[in-house]
């Protein structure tokens, strides 16, 4: 049943659709097409454009990772993993903010703008 439907589309309906398309004989004939004829051609031209794009897409160069998409641009680049240890007794009751975005030049402490404006927020990861 399904194959009969596919066969009917391919053998009967598609050729009938293509015969009804107002394809001009020459390039200059496209200038003389009416708006209604252009609207009938639009789906066909869209499918052709899509197939053309899919055919040439494998030949496009692959996009490389941009430098600004890297997170850690300069901090301990020779280490595979960067870890900062802080002794919790050194903190006592003071509030502190820590930067995890890697953009701060004062890592692990963020710039002054990164400290939480909310009173009682305590420790919070910053966004520099």
URKAUR-V261784 format. One record per pair of residues at least 4 apart in sequence whose C-alpha atoms are under 6 Angstrom apart, sorted by sequence separation. I is the first residue (numbers start at 1). J is the second residue. D is the distance in Angstrom with one decimal. If there is no record, write none. Layout:
# URKAUR-V261784
((I/J/D) (I/J/D))
This chain:
# URKAUR-V261784
((3/7/6.0) (7/11/5.8) (8/12/5.3) (9/13/4.8) (10/14/5.4) (33/37/5.9) (53/57/5.8) (110/114/5.8) (9/14/5.8) (24/29/5.0) (104/110/5.8) (99/108/5.4) (98/108/5.6) (99/109/5.7) (98/109/5.0) (99/110/4.9) (98/110/5.8) (114/126/5.6) (97/115/5.7) (97/123/5.2) (99/125/5.5) (101/127/5.9) (95/122/5.1) (96/123/5.3) (97/124/5.3) (98/125/5.1) (99/126/4.6) (98/126/5.8) (72/102/5.2))
